[in-house]
Amino acid sequence: MTTSTSWVVLKFGGTSVSSRERWETILSVVQERLAEAPDRRVMVVCSALSGVTNLLEDVIARAPQAKHHELLEQIEARHTELADTLGVDATSLLEDELLTLERLALGASLVKEVSPRIHAQILALGELMSTRLGAAFVARAIRESAWADARTMLRATEEPNAPLRRRYISAACDAGVDEVLQARLAADAARVVITQGFIAGNDAGETVLLGRGGSDTSAAYLAARLSAERLEIWTDVPGMFSANPRQVPTARLLRRLDYAEAQELATMGAKVLHPRCLAPVREHHIPLHIRCTPSPDQDGTVIAAQATGQGPQVKAVSAKSGVTVISMETLGMWQQVGFLADVFAVFKSHGLSIDMVATSEAEVSVTLDPMANALEPATLERLHADLNGLCRARVVEGCAVVSLVGRQVRSILSQLAPALKVFEEQQIYLMSQSASDLNLSFVVDEAQAERLVGKLHQLLFGEQGPDQVFGASWEELSGRVLPQLPFEDAWWRKRRDELLKIAEGGAAYAYNLDEVAAQADRLRAMGAVDRVFFAIKANPNPEILRTLEARGVGFECVSPGEVEHVRKLFPTLAPGRLLFTPNFAPREEYVLGFEVGAMVTLDNLHPLEAWPEIFEGQEVLVRVDPGQGAGHHRYVRTAGPKSKFGVSADELTRLAELAAAANLKVVGLHAHVGSGVRRAGTWSSTAVFLEQCREFFPDVRWLNLGGGLGVPERAGQQALDLQAVNASLEAFKAAHPELELWLEPGRFLVSEAGVLLARVTQLKTKGAYHYVGVETGMNTLIRPALYGAYHAIVNLTRHAQEPEIEAEIVGPICESGDVLGHARWLPTCAEGDVLLVANCGSYGRAMSSRYNLRKPAREVVLGELKRPSNPGQ
Ligand SMILES: *Cc1c(COP(=O)(O)O)cnc(C)c1O
């Protein structure tokens, strides 16, 4: 029998243990739990301070070259700083761990390698140190509290034949009830035990790790071993949601889930819980509560056994990207005995685990999950070759699984019918329904996934009122609780090593072609938009233009130079994909535009009044000034009386007369209201305005709604809601089906795909001001100096480090305006560190100069041209 003690296990993640404020929250939660019942005891399971595990990994990577000393200092400094704010003494508390770390790193630098055994010991120090500090802090308020070593409480299950890495780095533990442990703790006076997540001991008494995200799993094992009454996982988000809130801000908090649903959601890509942590609590029927440390009063998500009387219900829409589909045409062999066994044996021989399977008479399709497989190109190639011995195999990379998750999804298929309409225009590679009836999944192109999730979510939950299952939306909650995560999901965080390598060759713009292609696909997926043109002034890099051309995008040019550039790259480009919009240009530019067959936009009366002969028998678009501008800065507001662009509405009658006299047909109307606009209704307002101008021009069939589509520039900014843009244009189109709608964005297609990399040259402190100098400045990127534009800047070399200084980021140009970033928070920088300036794919290199005779940063392209099967247009 177990003792009468009742345990509650609380787990706090990295950001939840990294400041005094958070430790005060921990303390008050612990005190509350103790007050709830007299025989109550609390176990607190903690992660390492945020960023410390990454730093320790850097130590492991660099120690073999003996380049770890600075990292050790950073690690010590992080802990000392927290200790100081907590009022505890780091030196005495962390003496053992810091010494161990130094010795292990020294050992690794001598033997020039880090074995899995040592790897585990080094990483374990993060949790050991955070709990030493936290336990000392808690002990001052609660005398009956103690620090405990998790390695004495959790025992790894021995797998003698497993590879060493698995045994030391991603071990599993026994989740059985441990009465010996319970008795041992009961005999102790401590009502509060503070211990580490992520680590355990093996039979030999060595340290092992439970794999990344293993702290949740540790806490679940401890809850199981203690027969806890409840497990609470405290994190920095309010719970699990009906969709990924970063993609769908209207996602709803899920207040109640059963174990199976939560497991399904965690496995299908929700990142709040580690999928492995559910099994132990499920087995012992321990309720799991997800709670939010920055906002401790919220209820969060409760995961428990299924409430009785709960009917079928879809709870969430999820998407998992990076999936590879392999379809195998069976060439009539399907009736052959053992065909499937042979095929699957090939996967097994390559160590690949299959996720989803669908079979038909002529084809077997499977998916490979990136989380479960190391999908290197060489592995895929070998697999492909081997499969081709048995059948005709096709590998499609870059797919996503979009899933509806909930109970008895099958029984409500008919209700789902309207929602499934969104798949009408999609190529679905594979569809599957889990045997457990907990999900219905569709495999589609990655570029479509986000849009599909948004639409499905809107259809399924758009009208859902709050009830026992569905709580407030992320939008509503985020106003109050969410920390701003600066570009956490940006592509460049994942490709850091490659970028650091590039920066070794000096300042560079790096462009990711896959991101360019993905943005193009997002725009091309807007049903209401008939043509998309890229305003090439934003970035005329040939690789970028080729990528866009392959996605069916046309080009908008503003000078003969740009027209020639496009024609040279694409000699056979269809005339309907080249748009020429000169402004205050000389006569011969219009002549050239017509000569090369471009669609020409006229934005003034002067050409018609002065040179009517060149317009004889031609067709043009007319740029109209809608009378009010939008945009992020005075210089980029391109409409309104103070702007030099466009014909004002009251001159349209006169323009119509001149056009008639010159035998010129106006077939399109155009307006471009500004740049960096993130308000979804902007383009439909332009459409409505242009439609009204149509009364003067009966031949109009095209409305070019301009560009200006903005992208988030600061952490926490909402992205432009393309679905909302499309919906409003769709509504316009329903009333005017005879009109084609065009967009001509520059920034939106390329901005986020490009970053500027520059190394730190010099540091300076003047009074309270820190200056961080980098090797290039306004000669490479003039937007901050010219418009006061904001570009996020991070120290890529020290990506895991918390900010410490507020600095001016300046270049080497002899101008006091040569500033790339003003008052930015950065970790303390050193000469040679690489700073990354985000959102530089548009108006960066294109506006650069050789001012001071300093060459602007060079351009480097990541990825290669991929042609979609159906570029459209
Ligand atoms: C610059 C420009 C664009 C592109 O603007 P973005 O803000 O980069 O989308 C589109 N149309 C015209 C006429 C332009 O001058």
The ligand as an ORCA input file, in Angstrom:
! r2SCAN-3c Opt
* xyz 0 1
  C       7.017     50.018    -55.531
  C       5.771     49.702    -56.155
  C       5.128     48.498    -55.873
  C       5.621     47.533    -54.843
  O       5.486     48.023    -53.560
  P       5.698     47.074    -52.289
  O       5.424     47.889    -51.130
  O       7.099     46.604    -52.341
  O       4.744     45.946    -52.416
  C       3.983     48.199    -56.554
  N       3.489     49.046    -57.489
  C       4.077     50.215    -57.774
  C       3.490     51.095    -58.796
  C       5.220     50.587    -57.117
  O       5.786     51.753    -57.375
*
